[in-house]
Amino acid sequence: MLNLMWPLMSGHDPGTYLYDSDWSMLDQFLVSYGMLRGASPVRADPASVRVFRPDIIRESGGRPRRFSRPSAKSGMDADGYSDHFPITLQLLV
């Protein structure tokens, strides 16, 4: 198995989740070598791997806009999305 997220774990904003001031990569794409070499009817394109972080789901400081929670003690964001950014990968068939 190969972790396609390794190349994204360095540089600016290297992750999907920001806790305090440290980025972590919560979500991972693990693929078999067959999915990379074409031995599988479904292949993964490693060059297409991205952390999806458009401005609409980011706070001004760059962290994800958290979704609203009734139990939240601080300000709730009714238009928030998630506590971490999603990841994307193109599959070829």
Beta strands, then each sheet from edge to edge (+ up, - down):
strand 1: 2-3
strand 2: 17-19
strand 3: 22-24
strand 4: 30-31
strand 5: 43-51
strand 6: 87-92
sheet 1: 1+ 4-
sheet 2: 2+ 3-
sheet 3: 5+ 6-
end
